[in-house]
Amino acid sequence: MTLEVSVPATTIRRMRIGVIGCGKISGIYFQNLPQLPQTGVVRCADLDVERAKEAAERHGVPSAGSVEDLLADDSVDLVVNLTIPAAHVAVGLAAVRAGKHVYAEKPLALAVDDARLLLAEAAGLGVRVGSAPDTFLGAGLQTARALLDEGAIGTPRAGAVHMLSPGHEHWHPEPDFYYQRGGGPLFDMGPYYLTALVNLLGPVAAVSAVATSASPTRRTPAGREIPVEVPTHVSAVLEFAGGATVTAVFSFDVPASTVPHGIELYGSAGTLVVHDPNNFGGPVLVGGAGEWREEELRTPWSANSRGLGVAEMVAAISAGRDHRASATLALHVLDTMETIHTAAERGERLPVHTTCTRPEPFTTF
């Protein structure tokens, strides 16, 4: 995959990036960041220094080594934190205390209180925090956003979300952390769907939910057992401040399904269907009166553009404006997920105490 970028890059100050965490997800970041405006990777690090050095050689990164060395390197302006979720806050705090901006993989943290600590430290030190997912900046979800804003389906009233899978042990080489605290289908895949929904509908006001686990252990194809510490099937009702109500199911317990991953929104004048928000592209469908039409995507970001949120954050810092994949958005999504789990445990409808504004629409730089 090659990103096609046509950007007046001279208007954006170059940001020297250090990547911490050279595991499976890092490859697409190493591939994309050099092609995005003013986001050159100058250093990478990992707890396994040899893995960092191998990644640097493979992707042409000038320097590699330990996390401590990267944080002490004054040539690094912004840290892209690709560590496991349990390490996101600790690494983020170390980075902001070193005077560096931070962009973290999702989720921002495992708990709202931890995320608040990171945001407070960053604000006090005058650096920024951003967070994945950035798929909501892609062509599919931005086309859907434009259609909603234009009134293509009237007033959004309801919706449905489905993320149904048999679980990551069927494909991931090291799936254990998906079944530990901070994992499960909600914390793993929920950020894509909830971020997309907030981009489309605005903040969530209240939730109710039921959560279960099919088994206390999971078994890999090789026969190794993995203990399960989190719910693996979550059914939630999301009440949005704007008035819409969306039902959402996130599962690692579905062996097979004819229901595609995606989002449907039901409005007063039609229905909007958005492809899997874990992707950047389409298709995007609008239906009404028994007919469906596929909409032409309105922005160029339909390929796997992970890192787009980093580049948009760099452009925002340069321009002195808010970045779209913001910590405030990520905190609200985290709070919504945490509240869903609490609502399921208590059997209650609960308010979501944080809020945020819908990010501004995005076409390109």
Buried (B, 14 or more C-beta within 10 A) or exposed (E): EEBEBEBEBEEBEBBBBBBBBBBEEBBBBBBBBBBBBBBEBBBBBBBEBEBBBBBBEEBEBEBBBBBEBBBEBEEBBBBBBBBBBBBBBBBBBBBBEBEBBBBBBBBBBBBBEBBBBBBEBBEEEEBBBBBBBBBBBBBBBBBBBBBBEEEBBEEBBBBBBBBBBBBBBEEEEEBBBBBBEBBBBBBBBBBBBBBBBBBBBBBBBBBBBBBEBBEEEBEBEEEEEBEBEBBBBBBBBBBBEBEBBBBBBBBBBBEEEEEEBBBBBBBEEBBBBBBBBBBBBBBBBBBBEEEEEEBEBBBBBBBBBBBBBBBBBBBBBBEEEBBBBBBBBBBBBBBBBBBBBBBBEEEEEBEBEBBBEBBEBBEBB
